[in-house]
């Protein structure tokens, strides 16, 4: 079925992937712009936080919109830039080019995971 994808032997609809993607986008936006708090979720290093967030966003986005690879990746790259711009306008955050680079690397990693995932799952349908 064109509107479903296989994950771990179970079918997930595009609606589910899209819901997960937009929920994750919202969470990343809030976490990126809220003042830092002592118990904020973290990997322990800011750049790996960016890498992880954008890897997850890329995987979810590419699964949610499987025919729109370039639009998803370009949009997420712009989203990363927008976050940095908005952080420069907040009193508690600062913009860094290195954060945007980590976002970009996360997008590449996510794209690679989805490509590899597709190769693994395509012959199991």
N, C-alpha and C positions, 0 to 999 in steps of 0.2 A: 504494500500500500504506500503511495507516495507521501502521505501525511504522517507516517510513522517511521521511526528508526529503531534499530535493535540495540539494546544496552544490556549486557549480561544475560542474554536469552529472553529478556522481556521487551515488549514494544513500548516505546515512549512516543507520544504524539508531539507534533511540532508545537502545539499549544503549551504542553508541559515544558518543553525546552525554552520557549519564549518567555513563559512565566518565570522560569528559573533565571534566565538571562537578565530580564528587567528587574527582578528582585535583587540580583547581585549588583547590577549597575547602581541601584538605589543605595544599597549598603556601602558600596565603595565610595560613592559620593559623600554620604554622611560621615563615614570614617575619615575620609581625606580632608574634610572641611571643619570637623568639630575640634574644639580645643583638646589638646592632649590630656588624658586622664591617667592616673596611675595604673589602672587595670585594663587598659585598652588592648584588644587582641593584637598580637604581634608575633613575628617570627624571631624577634630579637635584633633584627637589623633592618633599617628603613628600606634599603634597596631591595632586599629579598621580599619585603612586604609588597613592594611595587611589582616585582617579578611575579610573585605568586598571584596577586590580584588580577593582573592582566593576562596571565596564563589561563586562569579560570574563566575570565571574561571572554577570551578568545575561543576557548573550547565551547562554552555555552552559546556564544554568539554564532559560531560557525555551525553548530548543531541546530540552533533555532532557525537560521536562515541559510540552509545548505547550498543554495544557488547564488548567494550574494557574497562570496568570499572577499573580494576586493572592497566592497562597500562596508562590510563588517570590520575588516582590519583597518581601513582608512578612517572610518568613524571612530573606532576605539583609539587610534593614534591621536586623532583630534581631541577626543575626550580626555586623554592623558594630558595633552597640552592645555586644555581648558582648566583642568584641575590645578595644574601648576600656576596658571594665571590667577585663578581665584584664590589660591593659597597665598599669593603675593599680596593680596588685598586684605588678608586677615591679620589681626594682631598676634595670633598665636602660631602661625605657620609661616614657612618661607618656601619660595619656589627654587627648585634646583634642576639644572639641565641633566644631572646624573639620574634624577628620578624619572625623567622622561625617557632617558636611555634605557633604564631598567624596565619601564613600561613597554618599550619597543622590543626588548629582548623577550619579555613575557609573551608578547603577541607572536613572535617568531616561534617560541617554544610551543605555545598553544596550537598554532597552525600545524607545526610538525606532528604534534600528538594526534590531532584530528586526521591528518593525512595518513599517519601510521595506523590509527584506529580503523579508518576506512579500509585499508588494505587487509587488516586482520579480519574484520567482520563481513566484508563484501562476499567472501566465498562461503559463508555460513548461513546465508539466507535461504 
